[in-house]
Amino acid sequence: MAYVITDDCVACGACIDACPVEAISAGDTKYTIDADKCVDCGACAGECPSSAINAG
């Protein structure tokens, strides 16, 4: 199951650089993860300074 970004996201961009499969993109108010591309590695969650990324 893909990781998800919660409303705690501050759109800092740290997760985008951490994602090895480029599954994360900027949304209107927060970043989003493409579930079809996500490989559940957790690299993004480890880099998120606001703990806004959780296992779906």
C-alpha positions in Angstrom: 0.0 0.0 0.0 1.4 3.4 -1.0 2.5 6.1 1.4 0.2 9.1 1.8 0.8 12.8 2.6 -1.4 14.3 5.2 -2.7 17.8 5.7 0.4 18.4 8.0 2.4 18.9 4.8 4.2 22.3 4.6 5.2 21.8 0.9 9.0 22.1 1.7 10.0 19.7 -1.1 12.3 17.4 1.0 10.2 14.3 0.1 10.5 15.0 -3.7 14.3 14.7 -3.6 14.2 11.6 -1.4 11.8 9.6 -3.6 13.8 7.2 -5.8 11.0 6.6 -8.2 9.8 10.2 -8.6 6.3 9.3 -7.3 5.8 12.7 -5.5 4.6 15.9 -7.0 3.5 19.3 -5.9 -0.3 19.7 -5.5 -2.4 22.8 -4.9 -1.8 23.0 -1.1 0.4 20.0 -0.3 2.5 17.4 -2.1 0.9 14.2 -3.4 2.2 10.6 -3.9 1.2 8.7 -7.0 0.1 5.3 -5.6 0.9 3.6 -8.9 4.5 4.7 -8.8 5.2 4.4 -5.0 7.3 1.3 -4.1 6.7 1.6 -0.3 10.3 2.3 0.5 9.6 4.9 3.1 12.5 7.2 2.0 10.1 10.2 1.8 8.7 9.6 5.3 12.2 9.6 6.7 13.0 13.0 5.2 9.7 14.8 6.1 10.4 17.4 8.8 6.7 17.7 9.7 6.0 14.0 9.9 3.3 14.4 7.3 3.9 11.2 5.4 2.5 7.9 6.6 2.1 4.4 5.3 -1.3 4.1 3.7 
